[in-house]
Amino acid sequence: MPAIQLTPAERKVHRAEAHHLDPIVMVGGDGLTPAVKKEADAALKAHGLIKIRVFSDDRLARDAMLRELAEELDAAPIQHIGKLLVLWRPKAEKERVVDEDRMPGPRDVKIVKYSKRGGQRPEIKTLRVLGNQRLTPGGTIKRAKAKRPLSVKKRNQAD
């Protein structure tokens, strides 16, 4: 029995998501080797929903492979259609390391300029603002003012 039990509605959603996927893991004539299981586990960690192609003509053997993979990898069997097997396992949350020294990356900002005449449409522009830039109230982009250290001469004058 697989560790994850899904309702038919959840299984239907995952089947629809898997429709456009290409097979990531291929099972050859040797069957389920430890290397195949390791690759399937890595693919589930990376993607969560994977397709596996089995090059075997025996349907009962493919059913057994699907059950065995689902049990060993703690995944839910989604679909077995032809020589394709679909497995799903929720992806683990990645731990994010916060670095205080990093600056924010680029972001897209929409600017709406209304016409001085009432009946015309507003002009909408999308601008990319980089981490060292700021957006003025007028809609222009300026570099952020950096705090510069005082020169030696000015430090001596202040004392």
Order of alpha helices (4+ residues) and beta strands (2+ residues): alpha-beta-alpha-beta-alpha-beta-beta-beta-beta-beta-beta-alpha
